Amino acid sequence: MSKSQELFEREIVGIEEISPNFYIIDLKFEFEFTAGQVVAITTSKELEPRLYSIAGSFNRGTIRILFDIHKEGALTPILAE
């Protein structure tokens, strides 16, 4: 993914560790989606976005992403905080 692509800031509305090193993060999202579609996530403009599949939604206006921690990773340890 190119860093020149436009990024949209989203609010984290929830994060839950569902088993050791596996998390679900809920983000505000105002667009229609289908579970399985891919979104690019990053925590800063300096960090290359990573692609994640949308797992679903816990209510209207949010998306849910399932991820596991990669201890040496640049993004997932930050997402789990």
ABEGO torsion letter per residue (X at the ends): XBAABBBBBBBBABBBBABBGBBBBBBBBABBBBBGBBBBBBABAABBBBBBBBAEBABBGBBBBBBBBBAABAAAAAAAX
